[in-house]
Amino acid sequence: MEAVSDKKKKLNKVKISSNKWLVEFQYTLPNLLIVCLMVAYIYCAITTLGGNYPIFPPNYFTISWILALFFPVFAIAYIGTGIRIRVNEIMEVFRQEQLWCVYYPEDGDRAEVKFLRFLWTRHDEYYNPVAFGLFSILAGSFVFIICSIIMAHLGVPLRGLVAVPVKNIIEMQPDPKYFSVLRTLRFGTEPWVIPVGSGFLGSVSGALVFLLRRFQTFDLRPMAFLQISVALVAGTFCGAFITLISPRPELGVIAFIVGFLSAINVDFLSRLMRKQFARLTGISLQKDIPTDLAAIVKNNEAIDSLNAISIYSIRELANADPVRLYMVLPQQIKIVNVMIDQALLCFYFHSLIKELEAVHIQLFTQLVLALNTGFSRNSITWTNEPSILDDGGPKDINLLKRTKEIIEGKLDHRILGLLLQEYRDGLLINNHEEECSFL
């Protein structure tokens, strides 16, 4: 009988592994197809436009190509490598403690496969490879078109381009033809080119910094490339509007700064225009509603990531699905859990938060552990004499009553199952016959 049981277990493990491989393949295949389509698009663009805008040998239009191709190539690299890192990190954390039973308690051994499918579905909501491909190509196209227009007005011809001979570079001898564009910049008859070009270069520079910083933290989503496209257009038009005020080349610095900041944060330009419009017209505009997330999240980039999925308050953070937060926040899973834990405490006991912090209770799970004497199967043994804030006074009694209502009402059943192992083992998971079930 034991041999038959061991054989069944081995077959079950093989079946689970094959199902996991099929799920991985199902969600990885579209990524590979998108990468192939993007590579084909880049090849067609180079071969079609290479006649009038050659990329090699090195010339002035090589700069346009490098800047334009950076965005789709960057997206391809992220789809191929960085896009799986967060999924693997989440699965590793869940695998260590069998946390997928919290999401699929009645599925036993199938819970891991179901959770993996659920995780990839959530992943595609925020990291859709089709959106990555389209928006990165859009950003690259904007860069190439604007850069080519600016170069055309600087006097760079389509054919017979001036390139720097390799011999001159090695011997460090200046080539008079190489400085023809610089002379056009200084003495050209179209002074608007400098402010417009400065706004464009500022947007491109900000976009490069923005992408590299997001890639470093693995917090890059398709909307980032759409934001860059908007910033490229906004920075270029900002330079054009500055030219209408005064065509002096010195104003190009302002255009560069506005383009750079717009690429880093797309809301910068809209806020700047709102303030200037209100100041010039005297009209009182509606003020932005402040967020209270800063009371918990001490990281501006993390707050921006939460705002990107429409989470603007502690209430929304406390009620959000943890897996969604794991997917969009670049922090480690344990740090995200601490954020959720603090949000629960602030949400339920906002009026007592300072008093609780004074007795070193900063997490909701700490409060739950302080108010009970132990977790048993299907139940919690609550303390009869709570002594946290006022030695068993009215505050402690109300604190215990409210906490019992939250736990017994199962208001945050799944969240507490992920945050607190004692809660998960006592109230969520039945370890009988190694199966998981809600009790």
Secondary structure as GFF3:
##gff-version 3
##sequence-region A 1 439
A	DSSP	alpha_helix	2	49	.	.	.	ID=ss1
A	DSSP	alpha_helix	60	77	.	.	.	ID=ss2
A	DSSP	pi_helix	78	82	.	.	.	ID=ss3
A	DSSP	alpha_helix	83	97	.	.	.	ID=ss4
A	DSSP	alpha_helix	100	103	.	.	.	ID=ss5
A	DSSP	three_ten_helix	108	110	.	.	.	ID=ss6
A	DSSP	alpha_helix	111	126	.	.	.	ID=ss7
A	DSSP	alpha_helix	129	153	.	.	.	ID=ss8
A	DSSP	alpha_helix	166	171	.	.	.	ID=ss9
A	DSSP	three_ten_helix	176	179	.	.	.	ID=ss10
A	DSSP	alpha_helix	180	187	.	.	.	ID=ss11
A	DSSP	alpha_helix	193	217	.	.	.	ID=ss12
A	DSSP	alpha_helix	222	245	.	.	.	ID=ss13
A	DSSP	three_ten_helix	249	251	.	.	.	ID=ss14
A	DSSP	alpha_helix	252	264	.	.	.	ID=ss15
A	DSSP	alpha_helix	267	281	.	.	.	ID=ss16
A	DSSP	three_ten_helix	293	295	.	.	.	ID=ss17
A	DSSP	alpha_helix	300	308	.	.	.	ID=ss18
A	DSSP	alpha_helix	314	318	.	.	.	ID=ss19
A	DSSP	alpha_helix	322	328	.	.	.	ID=ss20
A	DSSP	alpha_helix	333	348	.	.	.	ID=ss21
A	DSSP	three_ten_helix	350	352	.	.	.	ID=ss22
A	DSSP	alpha_helix	353	358	.	.	.	ID=ss23
A	DSSP	alpha_helix	364	370	.	.	.	ID=ss24
A	DSSP	beta_strand	372	376	.	.	.	ID=ss25
A	DSSP	beta_strand	379	382	.	.	.	ID=ss26
A	DSSP	alpha_helix	394	408	.	.	.	ID=ss27
A	DSSP	alpha_helix	413	419	.	.	.	ID=ss28
A	DSSP	alpha_helix	421	423	.	.	.	ID=ss29
A	DSSP	pi_helix	424	428	.	.	.	ID=ss30
A	DSSP	three_ten_helix	432	434	.	.	.	ID=ss31
###
